[in-house]
Amino acid sequence: MVGFKGEDYFLYGYRPTTLDFTKRELRQQFQTLDGEVTLRNTDPTEFGLSYQPTVRVVSFRHNNADSSAREQNFVFKLPVQKTFGKSFGINLAFTGDLTNYKADGKSSIKNNLFQLAPSLLLKTPNVSIQTGILPSWDNKVFHMLPNILADFTTNDKQFTFQAGYIGYFNKGSMQRFSTINPWIAQPDQLLNTRVVELYGGIKGVLAQHFSYNAKLGVQKQRNVNLFVNDLRDGKTFLTVYAPEMDVVTVHGEIGYHKGEKFTFTSGVTYNNFVDVEGQEKAWGLFPLEVNASLRWKIVDDLYFKTDFIGWDGPAYRNQSGLAFKGDKAFDLSSGLEFKVTKSIDLWLQMNNILNNRYERWNQYQVYGFNVLGGVILRLNR
């Protein structure tokens, strides 16, 4: 698989608005070229091994009026599994994730992460348990993370209790940061966020079509990347880090599913950010998020969809360096998709139907009501 994506953004969120910039001075470009190759054996080897190596290469470039930066990301994954009968198994996975970042006039930054993931598996009709560890080398610094997951299910599959004690990394790269906040300035440092989480939850189905799940988790996060407005005019965001932060998360979902005809899901997530070390607040992170999504097949070739998102305002830092809380916001969108032929679809999307004025990132007000349309062409049919 090979892909290319080119994106242009304009840094319109400056204060005061009387400042005068040219279009070139406000333009920010991201270009991403990536390729991925995955192999797997269709039948286990003579020793009963199944494997699926994956190689992914990403070349990322950032350009603005003042400078440019290049980043290369190379990710290699090799998961191997051996089963013993129908209930037992062994997993062993190796991951190498290498990043090399270079901005004009600055020294290159290397950010490399290597992980092993050995684990034992037990799976029966009512119990699924994975017990393992995750030895990791974050830029040559060793960390041992837990990797324990358990599901306990009733005989009728109507109720499942879930628990876990897990660890993982969120990779620090400008390419990933730009997908979170496209108005970022070039970072001076790339750190991987290390997360250890203990959680418990339930999920199941009610009647024939209703489903639900709920989860309570406690996380210890280290080297958390956060974004704050620069102290000049605020139009770019600097990447800063909280060396340590505790997060208590409560998440719940409900859903209604009726085959391919009708689907509705709704969820809410509450985050309590505790002891944000090194930063005054958890800049840019949502304390509360809600969402809902509906998909309805009106007739065989006509689909209607609508989505709702809302949140309590995240903390931000103004140009004077003071902390404030953002406003609450919500957004409603709807659309239609019509299948003309097996190879051609037409679609129409209406965004921000209620024309709400809100800011996901401080000083960057979103567009009001807008309408988009397009054609989807499938060449492999």
Residue pairs with C-beta under 8 A, 6 or more apart in sequence:
1 35
1 36
1 37
2 33
2 34
2 35
3 32
3 33
3 34
3 35
4 31
4 32
4 33
4 34
5 30
5 31
5 32
6 29
6 30
6 31
6 32
7 29
7 30
7 31
7 182
8 27
8 28
8 29
9 27
9 28
9 29
9 30
9 182
9 183
10 23
10 26
10 27
10 28
11 21
11 26
11 27
11 28
11 183
11 235
11 236
12 26
12 235
12 364
13 183
13 234
13 235
13 361
13 362
13 363
13 364
13 365
14 21
14 233
14 234
14 235
14 363
15 233
15 234
15 319
15 363
16 233
19 233
24 65
25 65
26 65
26 235
27 64
27 65
28 62
28 63
28 64
28 182
28 183
29 61
29 62
29 63
29 64
30 60
30 61
30 62
30 178
30 182
31 60
31 61
31 63
32 58
32 59
32 60
32 61
32 175
33 58
33 59
33 60
34 56
34 57
34 58
34 59
35 56
35 57
36 54
36 55
36 56
36 57
37 54
37 55
37 56
38 52
38 53
38 54
38 55
39 52
39 53
39 54
40 50
40 51
40 52
40 53
41 49
41 50
41 51
41 52
44 50
44 83
47 82
48 82
48 83
48 84
49 80
49 81
49 82
50 80
50 81
50 82
50 83
51 78
51 79
51 80
51 81
52 79
53 76
53 77
53 78
54 75
54 76
54 77
54 78
55 74
55 75
55 76
56 73
56 74
56 75
56 76
57 72
57 73
57 74
57 75
58 71
58 72
58 73
58 74
58 75
58 175
59 70
59 71
59 72
59 73
60 70
60 71
60 72
60 73
60 173
60 174
60 175
60 178
61 68
61 69
61 70
61 71
62 68
62 69
62 70
62 71
62 174
62 178
62 186
67 103
67 104
67 105
67 186
68 103
68 104
69 101
69 102
69 103
69 104
69 174
69 186
70 101
70 102
71 99
71 100
71 101
71 102
71 173
71 174
71 175
72 99
72 100
73 97
73 98
73 99
73 173
73 175
74 96
74 97
74 98
74 99
75 95
75 96
75 97
75 98
76 94
76 95
76 96
76 97
77 93
77 94
77 95
78 93
78 94
78 95
79 91
79 92
79 93
80 91
80 92
80 93
81 89
81 90
81 91
81 92
82 89
82 90
83 89
83 121
84 90
86 123
87 122
87 123
87 124
88 120
88 121
88 122
88 123
89 120
89 121
89 123
90 118
90 119
90 120
90 121
91 117
91 118
91 119
91 120
91 121
91 130
91 132
92 116
92 117
92 118
92 119
93 115
93 116
93 117
94 114
94 115
94 116
94 117
95 113
95 114
95 115
95 117
96 112
96 113
96 114
97 112
97 113
97 114
97 115
97 171
98 110
98 111
98 112
98 113
99 109
99 110
99 111
99 112
99 171
99 172
99 173
99 190
100 108
100 109
100 110
101 108
101 109
101 110
101 111
101 173
101 174
101 190
102 108
102 109
103 186
106 188
109 189
109 190
110 139
111 139
111 171
111 172
111 173
111 190
111 191
111 192
112 137
112 139
112 140
113 136
113 137
113 138
113 139
113 169
113 171
113 192
114 136
114 137
115 134
115 135
115 136
115 137
115 169
116 134
116 135
116 136
117 132
117 133
117 134
117 147
118 132
118 133
119 130
119 131
119 132
119 133
119 147
120 130
120 131
120 132
121 128
121 129
121 130
122 128
122 129
122 130
122 131
123 129
125 153
125 155
126 152
126 153
126 154
126 155
127 150
127 151
127 152
127 153
128 149
128 150
128 151
128 153
129 149
129 150
129 151
130 147
130 148
130 149
130 150
131 147
131 148
132 147
132 148
133 144
133 145
133 146
133 147
134 144
134 145
134 146
134 147
134 167
134 168
135 142
135 143
135 144
135 145
136 142
136 143
136 144
136 145
136 167
136 169
137 143
138 169
138 192
138 194
139 192
143 167
143 194
145 166
145 167
145 168
145 194
145 196
146 165
146 166
146 167
146 196
147 166
147 167
148 164
148 165
148 166
149 162
149 163
149 164
149 166
150 162
150 163
150 164
151 160
151 161
151 162
152 160
152 161
152 162
153 159
153 160
154 160
157 205
158 204
158 205
159 202
159 203
159 204
160 202
160 203
160 204
161 200
161 201
161 202
162 199
162 200
162 201
162 202
162 203
162 215
163 199
163 200
163 201
164 197
164 198
164 199
164 200
165 197
165 198
166 196
166 197
166 199
167 194
167 195
167 196
167 197
168 195
169 192
169 193
169 194
169 195
170 176
170 192
170 193
170 195
170 225
171 192
172 190
172 191
172 192
172 193
172 223
172 225
173 190
174 184
174 186
174 187
174 190
177 184
177 187
177 225
177 227
177 239
178 184
180 227
181 227
181 237
181 284
181 361
183 235
183 236
183 237
183 361
183 364
184 227
184 236
184 237
184 238
184 239
185 230
185 236
185 237
185 238
185 239
187 238
187 239
188 239
189 239
189 241
191 223
191 225
191 241
192 223
193 221
193 222
193 223
193 224
193 225
194 221
194 222
194 223
195 219
195 220
195 221
195 222
196 219
196 220
197 217
197 218
197 219
197 220
198 217
198 218
199 215
199 216
199 217
199 218
199 249
200 215
200 216
200 217
201 213
201 214
201 215
201 216
201 217
201 251
202 212
202 213
202 214
203 211
203 212
203 213
203 214
204 211
204 212
204 213
205 211
205 212
206 212
209 256
209 257
209 258
210 254
210 255
210 256
211 253
211 254
211 255
211 256
211 257
212 252
212 253
212 254
212 255
213 252
213 253
214 250
214 251
214 252
214 253
215 249
215 250
215 251
215 252
216 248
216 249
216 250
217 248
217 249
217 251
218 246
218 247
218 248
218 249
219 246
219 247
219 248
219 249
220 244
220 245
220 246
221 242
221 244
221 245
221 246
221 247
222 243
222 244
222 245
223 241
223 242
223 243
224 241
224 242
224 244
224 245
224 282
225 239
225 240
225 241
226 239
226 240
226 241
226 242
226 279
226 282
226 283
226 284
226 285
227 237
227 238
227 239
227 240
227 283
227 284
227 361
228 237
228 238
228 240
228 283
228 284
228 316
228 317
229 235
229 236
229 237
229 238
229 316
229 317
229 318
229 319
229 362
229 363
230 236
230 237
230 238
231 319
231 320
231 321
232 319
233 319
234 318
234 319
234 362
234 363
235 363
237 284
237 361
240 279
240 283
241 278
241 279
242 276
242 277
242 278
242 279
242 282
243 277
243 278
244 275
244 277
244 278
245 273
245 274
245 275
245 276
245 277
245 282
246 273
246 274
246 275
247 271
247 272
247 273
247 274
248 271
248 272
248 274
249 269
249 270
249 271
249 272
250 269
250 270
251 267
251 268
251 269
251 270
252 267
252 268
253 265
253 266
253 267
254 265
254 266
254 267
255 263
255 264
255 265
255 266
256 262
256 263
256 264
256 265
257 263
257 264
260 297
261 296
261 297
262 294
262 295
262 296
262 297
263 293
263 294
263 295
263 296
264 292
264 293
264 294
264 295
265 292
265 293
266 290
266 291
266 292
266 293
267 290
267 291
267 292
268 288
268 289
268 290
268 291
269 286
269 288
269 289
269 290
270 287
270 288
271 285
271 286
271 287
271 288
272 287
273 281
273 282
273 285
273 287
276 282
280 315
280 317
280 323
281 315
281 317
281 323
282 314
282 315
283 314
283 315
283 316
283 317
284 314
284 315
284 316
284 361
285 314
285 315
286 311
286 312
286 314
287 312
287 314
288 311
288 312
289 309
289 310
289 311
290 308
290 309
290 310
290 311
290 330
291 307
291 308
291 309
291 310
292 307
292 308
293 305
293 306
293 307
293 308
294 304
294 305
294 306
294 307
295 303
295 304
295 305
296 303
296 304
296 305
297 303
298 304
301 338
301 339
301 340
302 336
302 337
302 338
302 339
303 336
303 337
303 338
304 334
304 335
304 336
305 334
305 335
305 336
305 337
306 332
306 333
306 334
306 335
307 332
307 333
307 334
308 330
308 331
308 332
308 333
309 330
309 331
310 328
310 329
310 330
310 331
311 328
311 329
311 330
312 328
313 325
313 326
313 327
313 328
313 329
314 325
314 326
315 323
315 324
315 325
315 326
316 323
316 324
316 325
316 326
316 361
316 362
317 323
317 324
317 362
318 324
318 362
326 359
326 362
327 358
327 359
329 356
329 358
329 359
329 360
330 354
330 356
330 358
331 351
331 352
331 354
331 356
331 358
331 366
332 352
332 353
332 354
333 349
333 350
333 351
333 352
333 353
334 349
334 350
334 353
335 347
335 348
335 349
335 350
336 347
336 348
337 345
337 346
337 347
337 348
338 345
338 346
338 347
339 345
340 346
342 378
342 381
343 377
343 378
343 379
343 381
344 375
344 376
344 377
344 378
345 375
345 376
346 373
346 374
346 375
346 376
347 373
347 374
347 375
347 376
348 371
348 372
348 373
349 371
349 372
349 373
350 369
350 370
350 371
351 367
351 369
351 370
351 371
351 372
352 366
352 367
352 368
352 369
352 370
353 369
354 369
355 368
355 369
356 368
357 365
357 366
357 368
358 365
358 366
359 365
359 366
360 366
